[in-house]
Amino acid sequence: MEDGLNDDLGTLVAYFQRWRLQLNIGKTVAAAYHLSTRQARRELEVRVDNKRLEVQQAPKYLGVRLDRTLSFKQHLEEVKAKVTSRVALIRRLAGTTWGASAKTLRISTQALVFSAAEYCAPAWSRSPHANLKDVRLVNMQSRCAGALEVQHQEEWRAVSFLHSWSLREAAVVCTQLGCGAPVSSSRVQLPGAARPAWRFYSDCDGSEGALMGCGSVRKWLSSSGSTQVVCSDILLPPNRPVISTRGYYDDQERDVLLFKGHSFSLNCSVEPQYPGGSFSLMLTGSNPTSYTLPAVNHSAFFRFAAAEPAHQGNYSCVYHNYVFHQNFSAEGQSLSLILQVDYDVMLDDGVLREDDSEACAGRLLVFQEEWRLLSTGSRVWDLKHAALVCRQLGCGSAASTKRIDLLHNIPVSRFFSDCDGSESALMDCGSVQLWFSSTAIEVVCTGHQGAAGRT
């Protein structure tokens, strides 16, 4: 092969010299294209003016990446990455109720996305990597595990388990389906007489992106059983944790602002697929830790009595289950918990402190978008509720609570309760509403100085 190439390049060099042209050796590469991996990866000894050309496995020509089998796998992966980033950019231009007009979005999409997605499409559109729906795994409750079927000439058939099949081919199937790595591949004996199947002929090394890009099939009458493949991503990913608290979500519902001292719970769940299993709630941040509970009806509730600085960070759910004689895990998207270092209740005794400690006696204020005094117009208010305030502020128990008169009728908060006295924070079980009153509530706790609460 090299002799023929070198002779042709010698003719080309003579042509360049005759017409006073110069070949850019630095931009000239050599590559081999062959269905055989060994032949395609050979190191070619090709020279121009006695200078050896660089050998590349998948050079780019006119913006198109050419792999060893001309299946365009790498090119399509690059196109996918480029299109994905540009689609994300288009999404930032508008939401359902705001942003650029439909005309602007259409023009932007045509200019940014379609230009990349359709470039040289006639060359690669018939690639097996452009249509990855010619393999599937069936009969095992997951698209990532089951009996292997291949579509060829518009006909779906099982793949017979014969000599050429191994974990290399299973790896290609798992990659093509987006199911991770192969865990096992085995024969499934089918009852009854022989039945139509595909016999698979392989030249796969396990790195390919599509099974039919490194092999071929032929009609077969199988009595040896069909091929079963189990991939690592067999479990469905769990949902993002759902928080139950007096918190504030952002527009994307991925960040939650939580007041210090409040109780909260995080719910992990997954779509029904297999019975049993367990959930791990993973916390990453300054204090990484994990909590594990068994799955009940495909979910688990993780409860926390009072939010502390150690609880701040990113939470994600990991679902574990033992199926097909293997342990599997799947992790979902994360939820960010941001701790508001202030309390949302405060006792004002009129003393300005140099440190961050809380007063343990004074007029009660509650934060709801802004700080306001709590009115005695709340008929439910009693010592039980005052005890919640003292507990939340780290001021011991409640010694007394009473009404105090104000000089004027001012905006205050009226309190509504569903408290039983066991809660960690007043607003865990209460709600407030804007009110106008000339009275407020005073609370006196048994402690003398509460925990640090404001910055």
Order of alpha helices (4+ residues) and beta strands (2+ residues): alpha-beta-alpha-beta-beta-beta-beta-beta-alpha-alpha-alpha-beta-beta-beta-alpha-beta-beta-beta-beta-beta-beta-beta-beta-beta-beta-beta-beta-beta-beta-beta-beta-alpha-beta-beta
